Amino acid sequence: MEKDLAAVMKIWLDTNIKAHNFIPEEYWKSNYAAVKEMMPQAEVYVYEDDGTHQIVGFIGLTNHYIAGIFIKEAFQSKGIGKQLLNYVKEIKSEMRLSVYQKNIRATAFYQREQFTIQSENIDYMTKEKELIMVWSR
């Protein structure tokens, strides 16, 4: 389990830094410890590579809130995020999330997956605009 947590956290950090180049890298590094501490309380579903049995992606939720879908860069755009999202759509009747407006790729992904923008706000920590998106069965 500790090995899995380390793998998940590496994906979390690497993916956040890459996807959010409009936010200083230090922001993600400074939140690493807090996220690692919260991770065991979240619902986390991982995707393992069939060949290597290494974790290459995961989705994290707290109740009906998607904290994020994170896929290793080399495995992105291969349908893994969609598979993870479809899995949780089977067990949740509704979900919500927030995504930075500047994260065009993630915003487009969620819209393709039938999430709709409910509202906008400014993330007080990063001063970036976030879109609050919702999905229901």
N, C-alpha and C positions, 0 to 999 in steps of 0.2 A: 504493500500500500504506500509506503514512504517513497519507493521507487516510482510508482505511478504519479504520486503528487509532484515529485521533482520533474517528471516528464511533462505533466500538464502545466506546471508553472513556467517551464522553459518556453513552451508553445505560447502561453499567455503573454509573456514578456516580449518575445520576438515578434509575435503577430501584432501586438498593440503598437510597438515602436514603428513597424513597417507600415501599418494601415493608417496610422495617425501622425504622419510626418509634419503636420501643422501644430503638433503639441510637442514641447521639449521632451526628449528622451528621459531626462531626469525625473519628470513627473511620474512615468511608469515605474522607474526604478525605485522611487521613494514610496510608491504604493505597494510594492512587491510583498513586503512582510505582512501587511494588513490583509491583502488578498489571500496570501498563503494560509493565514490563520482562519479566514472565513471559509475557505474552500471545503473543508470537511463538513460544514453545516449546509452546504448547497447540494442540490441534486445535480450530479455530474454524470453525463453519459459520454463514454469515449468511443472512438473509432480506431481500431487496430488494423495495421497493414497485414494482409493475409500472409505474405511471405516472411516478414521479419517479426511479426507479433509485437511491433513497437506501436505505441500510441502516436497517431499522426494528427488527431483532431479531437475536439470535445465540444459539448454544449453544456453550459452551466445555467441552472435555474434556481430561483428562490420562489417557491409557491408557483405563481403564474407569471413571474417576471423572468424574462430571458436576460441573464447578465451578459451573455455573449456566446457566439459560435467562433471557435478559433481553430484554424487548420494550418498546419505547417506549410510554409511557402511552396515547397516542391510538390505538395499534394493539392494545392488550391485549383479550382476550376475543373475538378474531376467528379463533381456530384456528391462529395462527402458531406458538405454542409447541408445540402438538401436532404440527404439520407438521415442525418442527425435530426434535422428539423421535422421531417416526416414522422420519425419515431416519436418525438414528444407530442406531435399533433394527435397521435393515436391515444395518448394518455391524458391530455389536457383538452378541455373544451374551449378554453380561451387563454390567450397569452398577450403580454405587452412587453415592450422593450424601449430603450432609448438608444439612438444612434446619432453620432455627430453628422450634421448636415454635409460637412466637407468630406465625409467618408462615402463618396459617390457609389463605389462598388457595393458596399454593404447596404446602402439605401435602396439601390436598384434590386439587389438580391431579395430583400424583404418585400419589396413591392411586387416582384414576380411571384413571391410565395403567398400572395393575398393578404399581406399586412397593409393596413391603411394608416395614414398620418392622422392622428387624433389632435395633436397640439404641438407647439414648439416652446422651448424655453432656453435659457442660457445656463450652461453648467457653471455654477459659481466657482468651482475649482480651476477650470481651464479658460473660462470666459468665452467658450465656444458654443455656438447654437446647436441644440439637440432637437431631434424630432422624436416625439413620443408616438410609437406605432402600436397598433392593436390588431389582433387576429381572433376570430371566433369561428367555431365549426358551423 
